[in-house]
């Protein structure tokens, strides 16, 4: 399958097609929040994001930035060729429970040690996720967990027909 044609970018924008493979982890200077069930369940200015070719950034918040009881470990795992084995959480907030909506890398692979203690969530399963003052859009498809902001350009992995990218 041919590589898709990247959308044009303007000053201050990023193309997911300029992101590296293997991925890169970088700190996020903006405040990041997550709401579920009408309540704030996470709030931090110490998030990190993972940038990987064709994917919107995946945001990892420190475990401590979640309110008590928001993350309940659950069964199952998955494996990333770069980051290692992920463990999952059910996410609780305001009387809502979303099964397996968050994950972490308890022992990340070499090069991704900075993700230790970080938790990512599927934005589409939450009421709202923000970066700075901006409400994010979830990455298309349920397999990936990227967050799309107005400065990120695709096309994005997860859209129909993108599995072979």
C-alpha positions as CSV (number, residue, x, y, z in Angstrom):
1,X,0.0,0.0,0.0
2,X,1.2,3.5,-0.8
3,X,2.0,6.0,1.9
4,X,-0.8,8.6,2.0
5,X,-0.2,12.2,1.0
6,X,0.3,14.3,4.1
7,X,-2.0,17.3,4.5
8,X,-0.3,20.7,4.1
9,X,0.8,22.4,7.2
10,X,1.0,26.1,8.2
11,X,3.2,27.9,10.7
12,X,2.7,26.4,14.2
13,X,1.2,23.2,12.9
14,X,2.7,19.6,12.9
15,X,2.3,16.8,10.5
16,X,2.0,13.3,11.9
17,X,4.1,12.3,8.9
18,X,7.0,14.2,10.3
19,X,6.9,12.2,13.5
20,X,9.6,9.5,13.9
21,X,9.5,5.7,14.0
22,X,10.5,4.5,16.5
23,X,8.4,7.0,18.4
24,X,9.8,9.9,20.5
25,X,8.6,11.0,24.0
26,X,8.6,14.7,24.8
27,X,7.2,16.8,27.7
28,X,4.0,18.8,27.3
29,X,4.2,22.4,28.5
30,X,0.4,22.9,28.5
31,X,-2.1,21.9,31.2
32,X,-3.8,18.6,30.4
33,X,-7.2,17.6,31.9
34,X,-9.6,14.7,31.7
35,X,-13.3,14.7,32.7
36,X,-15.6,11.7,33.0
37,X,-19.1,11.5,34.4
38,X,-19.2,15.3,34.6
39,X,-16.3,15.5,37.0
40,X,-12.6,16.3,36.7
41,X,-10.7,13.1,37.1
42,X,-7.2,14.2,36.1
43,X,-5.3,17.5,35.9
44,X,-1.6,18.1,35.3
45,X,1.0,20.3,33.9
46,X,3.5,17.4,33.8
47,X,2.2,15.3,31.0
48,X,4.3,13.7,28.2
49,X,3.3,12.9,24.7
50,X,4.5,10.1,22.4
51,X,5.0,11.0,18.7
52,X,4.9,8.3,16.1
53,X,4.7,8.4,12.3
54,X,1.0,8.6,11.1
55,X,-0.4,8.8,14.7
56,X,-1.7,11.9,16.6
57,X,0.2,12.3,19.9
58,X,-0.7,9.9,22.8
59,X,-0.7,11.8,26.0
60,X,0.6,10.2,29.3
61,X,-0.4,11.8,32.6
62,X,1.3,11.0,35.9
63,X,-0.7,8.5,37.9
64,X,-0.7,11.0,40.7
65,X,-2.6,13.5,38.6
66,X,-5.7,11.3,38.7
67,X,-8.2,11.6,41.6
68,X,-8.3,8.7,44.0
69,X,-10.4,5.9,42.7
70,X,-10.4,7.0,39.1
71,X,-8.1,4.2,37.9
72,X,-8.8,0.6,38.9
73,X,-6.4,-2.0,37.5
74,X,-8.1,-4.6,35.3
75,X,-7.1,-7.8,33.6
76,X,-5.4,-8.2,30.3
77,X,-2.4,-6.7,28.6
78,X,-1.1,-5.7,25.2
79,X,2.3,-5.4,23.7
80,X,3.9,-2.5,21.8
81,X,7.1,-3.3,19.8
82,X,8.6,-0.1,21.0
83,X,7.3,0.5,24.5
84,X,6.8,-3.0,25.8
85,X,3.9,-4.6,27.7
86,X,1.0,-2.4,28.7
87,X,-1.4,-2.9,31.7
88,X,-4.9,-1.6,31.7
89,X,-7.3,0.3,34.0
90,X,-11.0,0.7,34.2
91,X,-11.7,4.5,34.5
92,X,-14.2,5.7,37.1
93,X,-15.7,9.2,37.3
94,X,-19.0,10.8,38.4
95,X,-20.7,7.5,38.7
96,X,-19.5,6.3,35.2
97,X,-17.2,3.4,34.6
98,X,-15.4,2.8,31.3
99,X,-13.8,-0.6,31.0
100,X,-10.1,-0.8,29.8
101,X,-10.1,2.9,28.8
102,X,-6.6,3.7,30.2
103,X,-3.2,2.0,30.1
104,X,0.3,2.2,31.4
105,X,3.7,0.6,30.8
106,X,4.8,-0.6,34.2
107,X,8.2,-1.6,32.9
108,X,8.7,0.3,29.6
109,X,11.3,-0.8,27.2
110,X,14.7,0.9,27.0
111,X,14.4,4.4,25.6
112,X,10.8,4.8,27.0
113,X,11.7,4.8,30.7
114,X,10.2,8.3,31.0
115,X,6.7,6.7,30.6
116,X,7.1,4.9,33.9
117,X,4.2,6.0,36.1
118,X,2.4,7.6,33.1
119,X,-1.2,6.7,32.2
120,X,-2.8,7.3,28.8
121,X,-6.6,7.3,28.1
122,X,-8.8,6.9,25.1
123,X,-10.2,10.4,24.7
124,X,-13.3,9.1,22.9
125,X,-14.3,7.2,26.0
126,X,-14.1,10.3,28.2
127,X,-16.5,13.3,28.5
128,X,-13.7,15.7,27.6
129,X,-9.9,15.8,27.4
130,X,-8.1,19.1,27.0
131,X,-4.6,20.2,26.1
132,X,-4.2,23.8,27.2
133,X,-7.7,25.3,26.7
134,X,-8.4,23.1,23.7
135,X,-10.8,20.2,23.6
136,X,-9.2,17.3,21.8
137,X,-10.7,15.0,19.2
138,X,-10.0,11.3,19.6
139,X,-7.9,9.5,17.0
140,X,-10.2,7.6,14.6
141,X,-10.7,3.9,15.4
142,X,-10.7,2.2,18.8
143,X,-7.2,0.6,18.5
144,X,-5.2,3.8,18.9
145,X,-5.2,6.4,21.6
146,X,-4.0,9.6,20.0
147,X,-5.4,13.0,20.8
148,X,-6.0,15.4,17.9
149,X,-5.6,19.2,18.5
150,X,-6.1,22.0,15.9
151,X,-2.4,22.1,15.2
152,X,-2.0,18.5,14.2
153,X,-2.4,17.4,10.6
154,X,-2.9,14.0,9.1
155,X,-4.2,11.9,7.5
156,X,-4.2,9.7,10.7
157,X,-3.7,6.0,11.2
158,X,-7.1,4.6,12.3
159,X,-9.1,6.2,9.5
160,X,-10.9,3.8,7.2
161,X,-8.4,2.1,4.8
162,X,-5.3,3.0,7.0
163,X,-4.5,-0.4,8.4
164,X,-1.7,-1.1,5.9
165,X,0.1,2.2,6.5
